[in-house]
Amino acid sequence: MSSTTGASGGLLGTGAVISCPHGGRATTATTSTSAVLMDGMPVATAEHGYVVTGCPHTVDGVPVPCVSVRWTADGSGVTVGGASVLLDTSAAECFTAAFVPQGPPVVQAGRRRVAVR
C-alpha cells in the first residue's frame, strides 16, 4: 500500500455495507488477491466491479432497478497493487441496465482494523 498525498475518509473493504439510493444491496462482483485486508476481507479498489440486487425502483409503475455501481478513482494517491483504494467518501454512481444514472450509493462504513500480509 502506498500513499503520496493525504486522503480523507475511511477505507472500504470488499465486505462493506453498500446500497443503492433505493435500498438495493451492492456487493463486489470481482475477486481480489490484495495483500491488504480489513477484517479478513481485501481492501476495495476502484477496479472492483459492484452489482446491485433487490433494487425496488420504478418509474411510472415500470421496474427500473439499479444493477451496478461505478466508482471514480479520487486521486488521493492511496493505492493497493497500483489501483486506487475506495474510501467511504469516494465518488460513485448507481446505474440501470441501460446505464441510466440513478444516484450515488449509500455507504455504511465503520472504522476497521487494517492488516498487511
N, CA, C and O of each residue as an XYZ file, in Angstrom:
468
protein
N       0.867     -1.168      0.000
C       0.000      0.000      0.000
C       0.906      1.221      0.000
O       1.911      1.265      0.710
N       0.545      2.196     -0.793
C       1.363      3.404     -0.832
C       0.473      4.629     -0.791
O      -0.699      4.577     -1.164
N       1.044      5.733     -0.333
C       0.309      6.996     -0.282
C       1.259      8.118     -0.639
O       2.364      8.216     -0.105
N       0.801      8.978     -1.568
C       1.636     10.106     -1.949
C       1.062     11.421     -1.446
O       1.787     12.407     -1.320
N      -0.243     11.443     -1.157
C      -0.869     12.645     -0.622
C      -1.840     12.234      0.464
O      -2.151     11.051      0.606
N      -2.311     13.178      1.217
C      -3.269     12.876      2.262
C      -4.612     12.466      1.674
O      -5.021     12.976      0.631
N      -5.298     11.543      2.344
C      -6.614     11.099      1.914
C      -7.575     11.322      3.066
O      -7.220     11.133      4.230
N      -8.780     11.721      2.740
C      -9.763     11.965      3.766
C     -10.914     10.981      3.597
O     -11.575     10.961      2.558
N     -11.148     10.180      4.606
C     -12.219      9.195      4.563
C     -11.710      7.867      5.065
O     -10.503      7.656      5.180
N     -12.627      6.978      5.362
C     -12.270      5.654      5.848
C     -12.145      4.666      4.712
O     -12.916      4.718      3.754
N     -11.176      3.761      4.808
C     -11.008      2.710      3.807
C     -12.223      1.810      3.763
O     -12.836      1.532      4.794
N     -12.576      1.349      2.559
C     -13.652      0.383      2.408
C     -13.055     -0.987      2.129
O     -12.120     -1.120      1.340
N     -13.594     -1.988      2.774
C     -13.251     -3.364      2.457
C     -14.283     -3.905      1.484
O     -15.349     -3.313      1.319
N     -13.981     -5.018      0.841
C     -14.926     -5.591     -0.114
C     -16.198     -6.088      0.567
O     -17.182     -6.383     -0.111
N     -16.193     -6.184      1.888
C     -17.384     -6.593      2.617
C     -18.184     -5.432      3.183
O     -19.102     -5.649      3.973
N     -17.853     -4.194      2.795
C     -18.571     -3.017      3.301
C     -20.050     -3.087      2.930
O     -20.405     -3.640      1.889
N     -20.905     -2.533      3.773
C     -22.337     -2.498      3.504
C     -22.620     -1.282      2.623
O     -22.495     -0.135      3.052
N     -23.006     -1.572      1.371
C     -23.265     -0.528      0.383
C     -24.628     -0.810     -0.230
O     -24.947     -1.957     -0.543
N     -25.432      0.234     -0.400
C     -26.735      0.059     -1.031
C     -26.951      1.150     -2.069
O     -26.288      2.187     -2.058
N     -27.897      0.890     -2.965
C     -28.274      1.925     -3.931
C     -29.179      2.910     -3.205
O     -29.592      2.636     -2.079
N     -29.500      4.051     -3.814
C     -30.327      5.042     -3.129
C     -31.746      4.559     -2.831
O     -32.479      5.207     -2.085
N     -32.134      3.417     -3.417
C     -33.490      2.888     -3.238
C     -33.525      1.698     -2.286
O     -34.591      1.139     -2.027
N     -32.371      1.314     -1.769
C     -32.316      0.234     -0.789
C     -31.821     -1.104     -1.296
O     -31.742     -2.057     -0.521
N     -31.480     -1.207     -2.588
C     -30.901     -2.450     -3.108
C     -29.508     -2.655     -2.546
O     -28.831     -1.680     -2.218
N     -29.064     -3.885     -2.426
C     -27.762     -4.209     -1.842
C     -26.706     -4.308     -2.932
O     -26.885     -5.021     -3.919
N     -25.595     -3.583     -2.747
C     -24.473     -3.620     -3.691
C     -23.376     -4.498     -3.107
O     -22.977     -4.328     -1.955
N     -22.895     -5.433     -3.907
C     -21.798     -6.312     -3.486
C     -20.758     -6.370     -4.588
O     -21.059     -6.155     -5.762
N     -19.528     -6.667     -4.188
C     -18.462     -6.740     -5.181
C     -18.669     -7.959     -6.072
O     -19.002     -9.044     -5.597
N     -18.467     -7.761     -7.362
C     -18.644     -8.829     -8.338
C     -17.312     -9.406     -8.778
O     -17.271    -10.369     -9.544
N     -16.226     -8.826     -8.299
C     -14.901     -9.300     -8.680
C     -14.148     -9.739     -7.434
O     -14.402     -9.262     -6.328
N     -13.232    -10.642     -7.639
C     -12.424    -11.112     -6.523
C     -11.110    -10.354     -6.493
O     -10.688     -9.758     -7.484
N     -10.481    -10.392     -5.339
C      -9.222     -9.674     -5.171
C      -8.223    -10.561     -4.464
O      -8.578    -11.363     -3.601
N      -6.976    -10.405     -4.841
C      -5.899    -11.112     -4.163
C      -5.046    -10.106     -3.398
O      -3.859    -10.336     -3.166
N      -5.655     -8.994     -3.010
C      -4.949     -7.927     -2.313
C      -4.269     -8.444     -1.056
O      -4.819     -9.262     -0.320
N      -3.071     -7.951     -0.833
C      -2.331     -8.299      0.380
C      -2.748     -7.422      1.550
O      -2.279     -7.629      2.669
N      -3.628     -6.439      1.313
C      -4.096     -5.567      2.378
C      -5.515     -5.991      2.727
O      -6.409     -5.967      1.881
N      -5.713     -6.380      3.986
C      -7.003     -6.903      4.427
C      -7.608     -6.032      5.520
O      -6.899     -5.419      6.318
N      -8.939     -5.994      5.532
C      -9.697     -5.347      6.610
C     -10.666     -6.394      7.132
O     -11.531     -6.867      6.395
N     -10.526     -6.755      8.393
C     -11.372     -7.791      8.982
C     -11.376     -9.061      8.131
O     -12.409     -9.713      7.983
N     -10.223     -9.404      7.577
C     -10.082    -10.610      6.775
C     -10.536    -10.490      5.337
O     -10.438    -11.458      4.583
N     -11.036     -9.317      4.928
C     -11.515     -9.091      3.559
C     -10.568     -8.122      2.862
O     -10.037     -7.217      3.506
N     -10.342     -8.294      1.544
C      -9.471     -7.369      0.822
C     -10.001     -5.933      0.851
O     -11.210     -5.707      0.898
N      -9.085     -4.975      0.823
C      -9.448     -3.561      0.698
C     -10.044     -3.365     -0.696
O      -9.511     -3.883     -1.677
N     -11.140     -2.623     -0.787
C     -11.799     -2.371     -2.068
C     -11.033     -1.317     -2.869
O     -10.516     -0.349     -2.311
N     -10.970     -1.523     -4.184
C     -10.317     -0.563     -5.065
C     -11.287     -0.134     -6.164
O     -12.335     -0.750     -6.359
N     -10.927      0.918     -6.869
C     -11.760      1.431     -7.958
C     -11.874      0.423     -9.099
O     -12.738      0.569     -9.964
N     -11.023     -0.587     -9.113
C     -11.086     -1.598    -10.162
C     -12.101     -2.698     -9.864
O     -12.417     -3.496    -10.746
N     -12.616     -2.752     -8.636
C     -13.633     -3.745     -8.307
C     -14.949     -3.393     -8.994
O     -15.342     -2.227     -9.043
N     -15.619     -4.401     -9.517
C     -16.947     -4.210    -10.070
C     -17.977     -4.499     -8.989
O     -17.794     -5.422     -8.196
N     -19.056     -3.728     -8.944
C     -20.118     -3.927     -7.966
C     -21.445     -4.135     -8.677
O     -21.766     -3.424     -9.630
N     -22.220     -5.118     -8.206
C     -23.563     -5.361     -8.733
C     -24.574     -5.037     -7.642
O     -24.286     -5.159     -6.452
N     -25.765     -4.621     -8.071
C     -26.844     -4.289     -7.142
C     -27.958     -5.310     -7.330
O     -28.357     -5.615     -8.454
N     -28.450     -5.831     -6.217
C     -29.595     -6.745     -6.250
C     -30.681     -6.212     -5.326
O     -30.398     -5.560     -4.321
N     -31.917     -6.497     -5.680
C     -33.033     -6.131     -4.824
C     -33.449     -4.675     -4.868
O     -34.124     -4.212     -3.949
N     -33.073     -3.936     -5.900
C     -33.479     -2.527     -6.005
C     -34.954     -2.470     -6.413
O     -35.333     -3.029     -7.442
N     -35.785     -1.799     -5.614
C     -37.216     -1.741     -5.908
C     -37.658     -0.546     -6.769
O     -38.857     -0.327     -6.942
N     -36.712      0.220     -7.305
C     -37.042      1.470     -8.004
C     -37.937      1.225     -9.222
O     -37.705      0.314    -10.017
N     -38.973      2.074     -9.341
C     -39.862      2.040    -10.504
C     -40.058      3.461    -11.024
O     -39.910      4.432    -10.283
N     -40.394      3.566    -12.309
C     -40.754      4.837    -12.933
C     -42.102      4.615    -13.613
O     -42.218      3.794    -14.523
N     -43.107      5.343    -13.171
C     -44.474      5.187    -13.692
C     -44.931      3.733    -13.638
O     -45.576      3.249    -14.568
N     -44.600      3.038    -12.553
C     -45.018      1.651    -12.356
C     -44.168      0.612    -13.064
O     -44.420     -0.585    -12.925
N     -43.164      1.044    -13.823
C     -42.292      0.127    -14.552
C     -40.995     -0.050    -13.763
O     -40.347      0.940    -13.424
N     -40.607     -1.288    -13.466
C     -39.350     -1.503    -12.732
C     -38.142     -0.969    -13.509
O     -37.949     -1.299    -14.679
N     -37.341     -0.149    -12.848
C     -36.106      0.393    -13.410
C     -35.052      0.301    -12.302
O     -34.616      1.319    -11.764
N     -34.652     -0.923    -11.970
C     -33.752     -1.097    -10.824
C     -32.306     -0.711    -11.118
O     -31.844     -0.755    -12.258
N     -31.617     -0.333    -10.060
C     -30.169     -0.173    -10.143
C     -29.583     -1.580    -10.277
O     -30.045     -2.513     -9.620
N     -28.565     -1.730    -11.128
C     -27.934     -3.042    -11.293
C     -26.422     -3.004    -11.091
O     -25.791     -4.050    -10.941
N     -25.836     -1.801    -11.085
C     -24.388     -1.720    -10.912
C     -23.993     -0.406    -10.252
O     -24.758      0.557    -10.227
N     -22.779     -0.398     -9.722
C     -22.183      0.800     -9.138
C     -20.835      1.005     -9.807
O     -20.034      0.076     -9.916
N     -20.598      2.212    -10.245
C     -19.286      2.564    -10.815
C     -18.643      3.611     -9.926
O     -19.252      4.625     -9.585
N     -17.396      3.341     -9.557
C     -16.635      4.232     -8.681
C     -15.683      5.069     -9.497
O     -15.197      4.626    -10.538
N     -15.411      6.276     -9.038
C     -14.446      7.172     -9.659
C     -13.228      7.240     -8.754
O     -13.335      7.603     -7.582
N     -12.078      6.893     -9.297
C     -10.846      6.995     -8.515
C     -10.678      8.456     -8.117
O     -10.733      9.350     -8.961
N     -10.474      8.686     -6.829
C     -10.467     10.063     -6.334
C      -9.121     10.760     -6.397
O      -9.014     11.932     -6.036
N      -8.118     10.074     -6.839
C      -6.814     10.717     -6.960
C      -6.164     11.022     -5.632
O      -5.318     11.912     -5.546
N      -6.549     10.288     -4.582
C      -5.981     10.532     -3.256
C      -4.516     10.123     -3.195
O      -3.777     10.566     -2.316
N      -4.101      9.275     -4.135
C      -2.729      8.795     -4.126
C      -2.555      7.525     -3.320
O      -1.466      6.950     -3.314
N      -3.603      7.067     -2.635
C      -3.524      5.833     -1.862
C      -3.875      4.679     -2.792
O      -4.970      4.637     -3.353
N      -2.948      3.749     -2.954
C      -3.158      2.627     -3.862
C      -2.822      1.299     -3.197
O      -2.053      1.239     -2.237
N      -3.413      0.244     -3.726
C      -3.092     -1.125     -3.363
C      -2.884     -1.861     -4.680
O      -3.804     -1.954     -5.494
N      -1.693     -2.377     -4.890
C      -1.406     -3.076     -6.139
C      -1.583     -2.196     -7.357
O      -1.927     -2.696     -8.428
N      -1.356     -0.898     -7.225
C      -1.465      0.036     -8.343
C      -2.864      0.573     -8.579
O      -3.044      1.434     -9.440
N      -3.868      0.092     -7.842
C      -5.249      0.559     -8.014
C      -5.632      1.469     -6.853
O      -5.291      1.194     -5.703
N      -6.340      2.549     -7.157
C      -6.788      3.483     -6.117
C      -7.753      2.788     -5.170
O      -8.677      2.100     -5.606
N      -7.533      2.972     -3.859
C      -8.437      2.385     -2.878
C      -9.743      3.170     -2.850
O      -9.786      4.340     -3.230
N     -10.809      2.508     -2.394
C     -12.083      3.189     -2.215
C     -12.202      3.643     -0.772
O     -11.895      2.904      0.164
N     -12.654      4.873     -0.619
C     -12.906      5.438      0.697
C     -14.413      5.604      0.863
O     -15.153      5.595     -0.121
N     -14.863      5.752      2.091
C     -16.302      5.974      2.287
C     -16.751      7.320      1.726
O     -17.945      7.618      1.705
N     -15.801      8.127      1.272
C     -16.108      9.418      0.652
C     -15.868      9.420     -0.862
O     -16.041     10.455     -1.505
N     -15.469      8.274     -1.445
C     -15.188      8.190     -2.881
C     -16.462      8.430     -3.691
O     -17.551      8.018     -3.292
N     -16.308      9.104     -4.837
C     -17.444      9.380     -5.716
C     -17.862      8.105     -6.448
O     -17.019      7.338     -6.913
N     -19.169      7.892     -6.541
C     -19.705      6.724     -7.238
C     -21.103      7.044     -7.732
O     -21.722      8.016     -7.298
N     -21.591      6.224     -8.636
C     -22.927      6.388     -9.196
C     -23.528      5.003     -9.416
O     -22.832      4.084     -9.849
N     -24.822      4.850     -9.118
C     -25.560      3.624     -9.409
C     -26.191      3.777    -10.791
O     -26.596      4.871    -11.182
N     -26.269      2.657    -11.530
C     -26.801      2.680    -12.891
C     -27.820      1.575    -13.107
O     -27.785      0.535    -12.449
N     -28.738      1.822    -14.053
C     -29.676      0.798    -14.507
C     -28.958     -0.083    -15.527
O     -27.804      0.171    -15.873
N     -29.646     -1.120    -16.006
C     -29.080     -1.991    -17.043
C     -28.825     -1.215    -18.332
O     -27.962     -1.596    -19.122
N     -29.576     -0.119    -18.552
C     -29.395      0.719    -19.742
C     -28.390      1.848    -19.476
O     -28.291      2.786    -20.267
N     -27.645      1.759    -18.364
C     -26.622      2.735    -17.979
C     -27.181      4.127    -17.686
O     -26.505      5.133    -17.902
N     -28.417      4.176    -17.195
C     -29.020      5.442    -16.779
C     -28.605      5.695    -15.326
O     -28.833      4.836    -14.473
N     -28.004      6.844    -15.023
C     -27.601      7.136    -13.649
C     -28.813      7.236    -12.720
O     -29.831      7.836    -13.065
N     -28.678      6.630    -11.523
C     -29.781      6.602    -10.562
C     -29.447      7.329     -9.260
O     -30.312      7.464     -8.395
N     -28.220      7.795     -9.108
C     -27.823      8.462     -7.879
C     -26.666      7.744     -7.207
O     -26.309      6.628     -7.588
N     -26.085      8.385     -6.211
C     -24.922      7.790     -5.543
C     -25.330      6.678     -4.579
O     -26.431      6.696     -4.029
N     -24.438      5.715     -4.380
C     -24.725      4.662     -3.408
C     -24.625      5.198     -1.981
O     -24.019      6.240     -1.731
N     -25.223      4.472     -1.071
C     -25.154      4.790      0.346
C     -24.146      3.822      0.967
O     -24.306      2.604      0.876
N     -23.111      4.370      1.595
C     -22.047      3.561      2.178
C     -22.134      3.635      3.692
O     -22.118      4.721      4.271
N     -22.224      2.488      4.325
C     -22.214      2.409      5.784
C     -20.862      1.849      6.182
O     -20.697      0.639      6.337
N     -19.905      2.736      6.345
C     -18.544      2.310      6.650
C     -18.240      2.541      8.116
O     -18.544      3.595      8.675
N     -17.644      1.552      8.718
C     -17.175      1.692     10.085
C     -15.662      1.625     10.091
O     -15.061      1.042      9.189
N     -15.054      2.203     11.074
C     -13.603      2.125     11.187
C     -13.231      0.699     11.534
O     -13.763      0.117     12.479
N     -12.320      0.146     10.769
C     -11.926     -1.234     10.983
C     -10.416     -1.335     11.028
O      -9.693     -0.429     10.614
N      -9.968     -2.456     11.537
C      -8.548     -2.745     11.626
C      -8.031     -3.152     10.253
O      -8.646     -3.975      9.575
N      -6.910     -2.583      9.843
C      -6.292     -2.895      8.564
C      -5.037     -3.706      8.816
O      -4.239     -3.371      9.691
N      -4.859     -4.783      8.043
C      -3.683     -5.641      8.191
C      -3.031     -5.838      6.828
O      -3.716     -5.961      5.813
N      -1.701     -5.867      6.818
C      -0.944     -6.132      5.602
C      -0.281     -7.480      5.794
O       0.423     -7.701      6.779
N      -0.510     -8.391      4.838
C       0.087     -9.722      4.962
C       1.300     -9.871      4.103
O       1.922    -10.933      4.092
